[in-house]
């Protein structure tokens, strides 16, 4: 895995010597993504660079890399797992290779097929290719957004990078919070792509490519998961066999590396299935890694140990202490480049450090199974609320909701009246395209009451839920309630938060590459074709996978109730992080930043410090405000003061 950065058409802004200095600065900002090597391509028309985490062809995969003719140059971040098969295909067409790395395969695929090459790539990637002959910059990102890529425009120039912090190294790029995007984050937990929380900094959307030429940017989609395609018509047993075959091949491909590959083990079904398949394909002793918690309400260590013992893995674990949450929060925000509405990225960052400390660079994880197979409680919640809406006065139907959240005390002990008050929001609006998420987004939407008058004025009457709902309404109109919920969860939460703040960013903070077998696009498309009851059978989530794993995992793992991965928030931070809270949330600092109302923030803190029960809503408000204040300090106020690494790039090519 790597990091990339570059710019084109900036000759009116920088001379060549200045370009080299700026590009070095951009790459040094993201050297955590690639600590092994660094390389530059420099010309008057385009400059690009790469920091490399060496995983495939350790000796010869240096970047930027050129084709045989010397007219195409690539800076690449990611892995294309089917590169061996694609290489054979290209050899038959007369292509000649100088390395064994997948980077060169991607470059030759583009040379042969242009943008159509993306449909043949199986992997996770973000890359840029410069064509010297046509002075065209081509950039692309993988189908589901595992690897990040951002860009901005200055006059007719384009500046891009794997992380926003690298773009902010370019002279003249403004650093400011986007008020509407901030509203999105507090509603959806992430901004809606292509927007980011920073003004005029855009994300290249998952499944899209970008063409820049003569000052013009054109963005096009090349892939989207479609639940409306022809449905799988086989039996459950036939579905299990096809699912098993696809997952087996996906795991095989993701074990390809010239370094050791390990696996995360959460104790849940998804990571246990991944470990099981690795164990079958490569029966060597597998290194597995887990995070536990000092707070037993969040801890799943017993299940993690049970699975590790079952497969005889070489297991490594680390506990997240309450004190870790405030201690590592600033670092987590720095890498996430976005406000956090949960503290869940922090334990994952600590876990990735454990992996790195054990000399491993690559881990397989179970992300994606919940989205593909109806695993989240929000899917069940939507169906229960829809069932309840048929008889809204029923006192029995809302009781079904108590079974979904046994790990949340306020809901576990709720009375029918409390359940009606909490879950009854827009109960009858079952025709809404975003019905499944209305309740979650209402809670986030209400947090904007903490915004300052200046931010409220900028937002005006902007309603992100209405805007997003209108945007996708026609696209998902024919989908079932479950499929609509899956579409939203995959396109908003998974790509914008799960694979970013809780995935790529905290892994790459410690130079660790995560690989996701359940996010192979073939598997995603197959799951989209399955009948709903193969995925969510009554209230039994991931039904097809559970049936597949009967007798192949401990029954306690296969049939245990779904427990969402969570981490402590306000109580942990207030217990040992009072100095951090005072640093960022005292009235003077809040007023100076101008993002939040210091009076409502003060009232929130008084409530949290009173010793009374803390609701999920209060936790979300607290961490959202605190992390946004940290983000503002790091990226708007003090960015130029924050020390960066200082490694000089190796110039692969320099033209005048």
Secondary structure, 3 states (H helix, E strand, C coil): CEEEEEEECCCCCCCHHHHHHHHHHHHHHCHHHCECEEEEEECCCEEEEEEECCCCCCCCCCCCEECCCCCEEEEEEEEECCHHHHHHHHHCCCCCCCCCCHHHHHHHHHHHHHHHHHHHCCEEEEEEEEECCCCEEEEEECCCCCCCCEEEEECCEEEEECCHHHHCCCCCCCCCECHHHHHHHHHHCCCCCCECCECCCEECCCCEEEEEECCEEEEEECCCCCCCCCCCCCCHHHHHHHHHHHHHHHHHHHCCCCCCEEEECCCCHHHHHHHHHHHHHCCCCCEEEEEEECCCCCCCHHHHHHHHHHHCCEEEEEEECHHHHHHHHHHHHHHHCCCCCCCHHHHHHHHHHHHHHCCCCEEEECCCHHHHHCCCHHHHHHHHHHHHHCCCCCCCHHHHHHHHCCCCHHHHCCCHHHHHHHHCCCCCCCCCCCHHHHHHHHHHHHHHHHECHHHHHHHCCCCHHHHHHHHHCCCCCCCCHHHHHHHHHHHHHHHHHHCHHHHHHHHHCCCCEEEEHHHCHHHHHHHHHCCHHHHCECCECCHHHHHHCCCCCCHHHHCCCCCCCCCCCHHHHHHHCHHHHHHHHCHHHHHHHCCECHHHHHHHHHHHHCCCCCCHHHHHHHHHHHHHHHHHHHHHHCHHHCCCCCCCCEEEEECC
